[in-house]
Amino acid sequence: MNLIIDIGNSTAKYSTFDAEGNCVTQLEGGRDDAQPLQQLLGTGDITRAILSSVSETAEPLTSLLKTMNPTPLRLSESTPLPVKNGYGSPHTLGPDRIAAVVGARQHFPESHVLVIDMGTCITYDLLTADGIYRGGNIAPGMKMRFSAMHEHTARLPRVEYNGKWPGLMGCSTHEALTGGVMWGIRAEIELYLQFLDKRWIEMRTILTGGDSHIFYTELKKDYPRMTLDEQLVARGLNCILEYNDKI
């Protein structure tokens, strides 16, 4: 089994993949919580591992990572990749972003693909059909937008998405805040699709990340070339691990 360790801004995700590239196990915990990793290592089935982390980890997870056998391949700007990285400053590129475009390449190996990862931040990353990562943008995520309006104003309340898509124009402060965030993100996504598809004809789009299912449900009927894959980063990390094992 391949073990995939993806440490993000607030959570850590652990996945195992079999020899055919199928995701077998998925666990999630706090960014510094070692228990899910201990659980998977205790099975004795792990033969290879890869680690992607957007920040430094703290105890007790740090100690456990140091004692792992096999030692995980740590994804960095010097790690060989099955795509060409065209980013101008590869040392500043989040490993989750490059992993996601590698996963996109596995889905659509002959297409232009826009990856939209909807987590703490929303990232937009473009991989073209020739296998070159062309870069992307970073925007505040859904929860960050809700929090910012409360934290940076005197009277606006903290609200959350309640699972029901809002009307276009709110009739209360709660509705106005919810609609401003949700319709704002939707408009942002649609503008990227409109502009990019003019240059990269027949471009595919993959939504991933914790909030992706919300927007996929709203957008899929209008964008038939849009796909949802909430395990895209883990899938890409597994591809990178397999690629490095063969070179």
N, C-alpha and C positions, 0 to 999 in steps of 0.2 A: 504493500500500500504506500502511496505517496501522501505525505502530510503537508497540508497547506496552512500556514500561519499568517493571518492578515490582521495586523494591529493598526486600528484607525485612530481617529481623534478621541473617541469616547468608548468604543467597544473593541474587543478582539474576537475574531472569527476563526474557527478551526474546522478544516474539512479534510476528508480522506478521499482519494481517488484510486480506483482499481486500474489494472493494466490496460483496460479498454478505454480509459478516460471517463468512466462513469463516476459521478459523485456518490459516495456510499454513506458518509456520515457528515453531519454538520452540527457544530456546537458553538455557542456564543457566550461570552462573559464580559466582565469589566476589563478595561484596558490593562490592568495590572493583576488580574485574577488568574492564578496558576491552575486552579482546579480543573477546568476543561482540558487543558493540555496534559495534566497528570493522568486524567482519565483515558485519553487516547494513547498515551505512551504506555500505559499499563496493559494494553491489549497485546503488546509484543508483535504486532503486525506491521509496524512501520519500517520500511526499508530505505526511504529517502524523504527529505524534508526541504522546504523552502520557507524563508521568512521575509515578509514585507512589513515594514513599519514606517509610519509617517512621523513618529517621534520616539524619543527615548522611553524605555519602559522602566518600571520601578520594581522593587522587591514585592512579592517573592518570585514574580515571573522571570526577572532578569537572571536570578540564580539557576532556575530550572533550565532556561535556554542555554546557559553556559555548560550544563552537564549533559546535554542531549547527545545521544549516540544513535543514529548518525548525526553529525554536526550539520545544521541546516545551511543550505545555500542562502546567503543574504542578498536580496535583490538590491543592486546599486547601479550607478551610472556606468560602471565598468562591466556589468554582467552581460555576456553575449545574449542577443535577442533574435528571435525569428522574424523580426521586422526591422526596418531601418529607422533610427531615431533622428528625426530632423529638427528636434527642439534646439533652440539657440543656447540654452544653458541646461544641459542634461543633469548637472549636479543639483539643480533646484527642482527638478521635476519629481512630483510625488510618485512613489513606486506603484501605488494603486492605479494611477492614471495610465502608466505604460502597460501594466498588467491587463487593464480593461481593453486596451486596443489590441493586445495580443489575443485575448479571448474573442474579440470581434473578428479578427482575421481567421480564426478557426470556424466561426459561424459562416462568414461570407468571404472566402479566399480570393474571389475575383471581382469584388465590388468596392466602391467607395462606401465608407461607413462612418457615421457620426455616432459617438458614444456619449450618452447623457447619464451621468452618475449622480443620483439624487440622494445625497446623504447630508452630513452637517453642512457642507457646501454643495453647490451644483457645479459639476465640471462638464465642459463641452470639449470633446476631443475628436479630431478628424484623422482617420486613416484612409489613404487613397488606395485604389485598386492595384497600384504598383508596389504595395507593401511599405510605403513610407508614412511615418507618423508626421503629420503636418503642424501639430500644435493644437492649442485650444484656449479656452477661457475658464475663469473661475468666478462664480457668483454666490451670494448668500443662499443657503438652503432654506427650506420652508420654515422649520422651527426657529432658525436664526432670525428670519424676517419678523415672525410673530414676537419674539423676545425683544428685538431691537426697538420696535415701536413702543413697547411698554417701558423699557429701560431708559430710553432717551427722550421721553416726554413726561410732562407733569401729571397728566390725568388719564391717558389712554390705558385701558386695562390689558392684562395679559390674557390672550385667548389662544385656543388651539383648534385645529381642524377636527370637526366632530364626526367625520365620515360621510357627510352629505355635501355634495357639491353646491356652492352658494349661487344665488341669483346674481345676474350681472351687476345690478346696482343695489347696494344695501339700504335697508329701511331702518336700521338701528346702528349704533356704534359697533356692536359685536359683528353684525353682518357686514358693515363697511370694512372693518379690519380683515375679516375672513376673506371677503371678496377681493380686496386689494391685493392680498398675498396670493391667493389661488389663481385669480384671473391674470395677475401680473406675471406669475411663473408660466402659465399657459401661453400668454402672448409672447413671452421671451423665447420659449421653445419654438413656437410657430414661426417667429421671425428668423431664427437661425435656419430652420428648415427651408423657408422661402428663399433666403439669400444663397445658402450653400448649394441648394439643388439647381440653381441657375448655372453654376460653374461645374459642379460634380454631378453630372447627369445620372439619373436612376440611383441616386444615393440611398443607401439603407440607413436606418436609425435603430439603435438598440438602447432601451432604457434599462437602467440597473440602479441598485441602491435602495435604501429602506423606504423611501417615499415614492418609488417609481411606479408601483402598481396603481396609485391614486391617479396619476396623470396618464398612464397608459390606458386606463379605462375610459378616460375622457377623450383621448386623442386617436385611439386605434381605428375608429370608424372613418375618420377623415384622412388617415395616413396608412394605407395598406402595406407600405414597405417598412412599417415600424414593428419592432419585436421587443418583447420583455424577457430579460434574463437576469434574475436577481442573484445568480451565482457567477456572473460574468468575470469578476475580478479573480475569484478562486479558480475558475476555469483557465484564465490566462496565466496565472501563477503556475498551475500544473503544466501547461504547455511550455513555459520557460524552463521548468525543472526537467521535463523530458528532453527538451532541446539541448540543455547543457550536459545531460547524461550521455548524449550521443556524439559530442564534439571532443 
